[in-house]
Amino acid sequence: MKIRIGVVLAWVLTLSVTAWIWSGVFLRGEIAPEVGASAPTALLPRVQTEIMHAESVIQYLTLNAQTAAKRSITVKSETGGKVLKVPFAKGERVERGDLLARLDTTDLPARIAASKALEKQRLQEYLSTEKLVKQGFQNASQSAASLAQLEQAKAQTLGLEYQLAYTDIRAPFDGVINRSLVEAGSVIRNGDPVVELVDFSTLKVITDVSENDIAYIAIGQTASIELVQGEQLVGIATYIDTMANAATRTFSVEFEINQPVDRPLAGASAVVKLPLKPKFAHFVSPALLILDDDGELGLKALSDDGFVMFHNIDIIESTPQGIWVAGLPERVHLITVGQGFVTTGQKAVAVAGAKPAQSR
């Protein structure tokens, strides 16, 4: 008997709650019908709404990028010899003209002096030969051989002087030594690498832009750039590729940062943000977003005559406080509470709700 009474009570409670919902009293347990409302209106679902107006919002094209030095070269020796001195270590800054390495020149002055003496001797021999040719005592072939010996002596002198001039290997520009490739005491040959020198006077940021977005970028355009260290800087577009990558259909774009950078890094990640044309949008809470029967993302609103409408939207920017969406009318009666309890085309009664998310 006790069980039957409990069952009856449960049914009564269920019917009471059902009647409460259909009477329009229950909407997320918050809103009751207005006093004196007519019977048809009282049966309509209540939803909280907020009248919102579109604002002009600047959109941004956000691109993942990578940093690069303005230039990076391997400085090579233009002569051979024993390395006597390497003044700078890797990671150190150098200025244009600074000594990077010095080669042994001990025997070069003596070799140059001997070569010049030989050159002088070959000149006298050539002049004597020419005189004898004119007198008919020697032929033209002997004169040509003497001239060849003179030219050979001159070339030898020039080679030794060149070698002496390049025994001091100097920095061609201001930069940072990324790697030192020789040590004091080692013997190098002509063309051997000495140091890798990197120029960070201007930091470059390189990104790949899709064929759909490349039209938004022009030479000289400014962009905000965030480095991986968190530094916020301004870059200028200096190069736009004219031919797309065949595999990715993207174009390489380079930006230059002319501001001082606390710790310039090549090959590090960066984010480029380019401002686009302003667009009218509404600032809403992401909690209001809903999917329609086709899986399309949108928001529900009330028409002026009280019917529920579904508006497809595009999210154009997301912030910690809320999201900017496009696709709504300039003035919209946005449903902020109860959108899950009403369907498109259904008539509903609007009641004032809480303020929506505050735009930035």
HELIX and SHEET records of a PDB file:
HELIX    1   1 LYS A    2  TRP A   22  1                                  21    
HELIX    2   2 ALA A   39  LEU A   43  1                                   5    
HELIX    3   3 LEU A  108  GLN A  135  1                                  28    
HELIX    4   4 ALA A  140  ALA A  165  1                                  26    
HELIX    5   5 ILE A  214  TYR A  216  5                                   3    
HELIX    6   6 PRO A  286  LEU A  288  5                                   3    
HELIX    7   7 GLN A  339  PHE A  341  5                                   3    
SHEET    1   A 5 ILE A 290  LEU A 291  0                                        
SHEET    2   A 5 LEU A 297  LEU A 302 -1                                        
SHEET    3   A 5 ARG A 331  VAL A 337 -1                                        
SHEET    4   A 5 ARG A  46  HIS A  53 -1                                        
SHEET    5   A 5 VAL A 349  ALA A 352  1                                        
SHEET    1   B 8 ARG A  93  VAL A  94  0                                        
SHEET    2   B 8 GLY A 175  SER A 180 -1                                        
SHEET    3   B 8 PRO A 193  SER A 210 -1                                        
SHEET    4   B 8 GLU A  55  LYS A  76 -1                                        
SHEET    5   B 8 SER A 269  VAL A 284 -1                                        
SHEET    6   B 8 THR A 222  LEU A 227 -1                                        
SHEET    7   B 8 GLN A 232  ILE A 240 -1                                        
SHEET    8   B 8 THR A 250  ILE A 257 -1                                        
SHEET    1   C 7 ARG A  93  VAL A  94  0                                        
SHEET    2   C 7 GLY A 175  SER A 180 -1                                        
SHEET    3   C 7 PRO A 193  SER A 210 -1                                        
SHEET    4   C 7 GLU A  55  LYS A  76 -1                                        
SHEET    5   C 7 SER A 269  VAL A 284 -1                                        
SHEET    6   C 7 GLY A 322  ALA A 326 -1                                        
SHEET    7   C 7 ASP A 314  THR A 319 -1                                        
SHEET    1   D 4 ASP A 168  ARG A 170  0                                        
SHEET    2   D 4 LEU A  99  LEU A 103 -1                                        
SHEET    3   D 4 GLY A  81  LYS A  85 -1                                        
SHEET    4   D 4 VAL A 187  ILE A 188 -1                                        
SHEET    1   E 3 ILE A 290  LEU A 291  0                                        
SHEET    2   E 3 LEU A 297  LEU A 302 -1                                        
SHEET    3   E 3 VAL A 308  ASN A 312 -1                                        
END                                                                             
